[in-house]
Amino acid sequence: MSCEQLLIGLIIYTYPNALLLVAVTLLFVAVIFRSQWVCEQRCIVMDLYGPIYYEALPTCRVMFWMFWVWDIDVFLAMGWGDS
């Protein structure tokens, strides 16, 4: 077996694993970014609007999983609350 064949075999073997590693890393970064955004937005609502509007927000879990919503006013307009 030549050196070139070993190198090609190594690239073919590790390439899918490297792609998976990059994909998982990007997913982790997105999760961390979204959870940080949710935390910051909930703190901003509490500081600026007070507890009444804060209680109108959905739970942290709902805000986290609704990743397509990036405007806090949309969450406030939904009128979710614990009551």
C-alpha positions as CSV (number, residue, x, y, z in Angstrom):
1,M,0.0,0.0,0.0
2,S,1.5,3.3,-1.0
3,C,1.6,6.5,1.0
4,E,-0.9,8.2,-1.3
5,Q,-3.4,5.4,-0.8
6,L,-3.0,5.6,2.9
7,L,-3.5,9.4,2.8
8,I,-6.6,9.1,0.6
9,G,-8.0,6.4,2.9
10,L,-7.4,8.6,5.9
11,I,-9.2,11.6,4.3
12,I,-12.2,9.5,3.2
13,Y,-12.4,8.0,6.7
14,T,-12.1,11.3,8.6
15,Y,-14.0,13.6,6.3
16,P,-17.6,12.6,7.4
17,N,-16.5,12.7,11.1
18,A,-15.1,16.2,10.6
19,L,-18.4,17.3,9.0
20,L,-20.3,15.9,11.9
21,L,-18.1,17.6,14.4
22,V,-18.5,21.0,12.6
23,A,-22.3,20.5,12.5
24,V,-22.6,19.6,16.2
25,T,-20.3,22.5,17.1
26,L,-22.5,25.0,15.1
27,L,-25.6,23.5,16.8
28,F,-24.1,24.0,20.3
29,V,-23.1,27.6,19.4
30,A,-26.7,28.3,18.2
31,V,-28.2,26.8,21.4
32,I,-25.9,28.9,23.6
33,F,-26.6,32.1,21.6
34,R,-30.4,31.6,21.8
35,S,-30.4,30.8,25.5
36,Q,-28.3,33.9,26.2
37,W,-30.7,36.0,24.1
38,V,-33.8,34.7,26.0
39,C,-32.1,35.4,29.3
40,E,-31.2,39.0,28.3
41,Q,-34.6,39.7,26.8
42,R,-36.4,38.5,29.9
43,C,-34.2,40.7,32.1
44,I,-34.8,43.7,29.8
45,V,-38.6,43.2,30.0
46,M,-38.5,43.0,33.8
47,D,-36.3,46.1,34.1
48,L,-38.1,48.3,31.5
49,Y,-41.7,47.1,31.6
50,G,-42.1,45.7,35.1
51,P,-43.5,42.5,36.5
52,I,-46.9,42.7,34.8
53,Y,-45.4,42.4,31.3
54,Y,-42.8,40.0,32.5
55,E,-45.6,37.6,33.7
56,A,-47.2,38.0,30.2
57,L,-44.1,36.4,28.7
58,P,-44.2,32.7,27.9
59,T,-41.8,30.4,29.9
60,C,-38.1,30.3,29.1
61,R,-38.5,26.9,27.5
62,V,-41.2,28.2,25.1
63,M,-39.2,31.3,24.2
64,F,-36.1,29.1,23.6
65,W,-37.9,26.6,21.3
66,M,-39.7,29.3,19.3
67,F,-36.3,30.1,17.7
68,W,-38.0,31.8,14.7
69,V,-39.2,34.6,16.9
70,W,-36.5,37.3,17.5
71,D,-38.7,40.2,18.5
72,I,-39.6,40.4,22.1
73,D,-42.7,42.4,21.2
74,V,-44.1,39.4,19.4
75,F,-43.9,37.4,22.7
76,L,-45.6,40.2,24.6
77,A,-48.3,40.5,22.0
78,M,-49.1,36.8,22.4
79,G,-50.2,37.5,25.9
80,W,-49.1,34.3,27.4
81,G,-49.1,34.1,31.1
82,D,-49.1,31.6,33.9
83,S,-52.8,32.4,34.8
